[in-house]
Amino acid sequence: MSNQVKQKNNFSMGKLTSLLVLLHNTELVKEVEQELDSRGYNYTVGKVGAMELSKVVAAVETSAKNNHIINANSYREVHALYHAILEAIQGVSRGTLQLGDILRTVGLTFSIVRGNIDSSGYGGEWISVCVYGTIGAPKKGFEHDALGFGFNHI
């Protein structure tokens, strides 16, 4: 995000979460990370590939716990993350939360961002999850790009 971009746009937490996953492994991600850091947001990026929804949820949740995005002993925080994950996966899977049962597999990169968004009028801490990757039949070349996003208050 060059100075010109920052001056023209006020990137929301959701946009930053999406940019973090979409620009992962590029030079541009450094600017996104600088903006996240300047706002005091906690964040992480990870990857998961699976045919089972539970494995996708577990990978994202484990990453959030291991990287201290959420407190693993707080039901409220785990529950908020869980709903953000499911909302994001619904976007990837076009509303149905089934993978292997209907012969679909995913290969996803995910980002998790947590922070305070008082300036927007919604008050308090929120958590957002963005997933980007492929979904399709479990055969190389039979998949397509997909993007999903979830946002929940803590």
Rosetta blueprint (number, residue, H / E / L):
1 M L
2 S L
3 N H
4 Q H
5 V H
6 K H
7 Q H
8 K H
9 N L
10 N L
11 F L
12 S L
13 M H
14 G H
15 K H
16 L H
17 T H
18 S H
19 L H
20 L H
21 V H
22 L H
23 L L
24 H L
25 N L
26 T L
27 E L
28 L L
29 V H
30 K H
31 E H
32 V H
33 E H
34 Q H
35 E H
36 L H
37 D H
38 S H
39 R L
40 G L
41 Y L
42 N E
43 Y E
44 T E
45 V E
46 G E
47 K E
48 V E
49 G E
50 A E
51 M L
52 E L
53 L H
54 S H
55 K H
56 V H
57 V H
58 A H
59 A H
60 V H
61 E H
62 T H
63 S H
64 A H
65 K H
66 N H
67 N L
68 H L
69 I L
70 I L
71 N L
72 A L
73 N L
74 S L
75 Y H
76 R H
77 E H
78 V H
79 H H
80 A H
81 L H
82 Y H
83 H H
84 A H
85 I H
86 L H
87 E H
88 A H
89 I H
90 Q H
91 G H
92 V H
93 S L
94 R L
95 G L
96 T L
97 L L
98 Q L
99 L L
100 G H
101 D H
102 I H
103 L L
104 R L
105 T E
106 V E
107 G E
108 L E
109 T E
110 F E
111 S E
112 I E
113 V E
114 R E
115 G E
116 N E
117 I L
118 D H
119 S H
120 S H
121 G L
122 Y L
123 G L
124 G L
125 E E
126 W E
127 I E
128 S E
129 V E
130 C E
131 V E
132 Y E
133 G E
134 T E
135 I E
136 G E
137 A L
138 P L
139 K L
140 K L
141 G L
142 F L
143 E E
144 H E
145 D E
146 A E
147 L E
148 G E
149 F E
150 G E
151 F E
152 N E
153 H E
154 I L
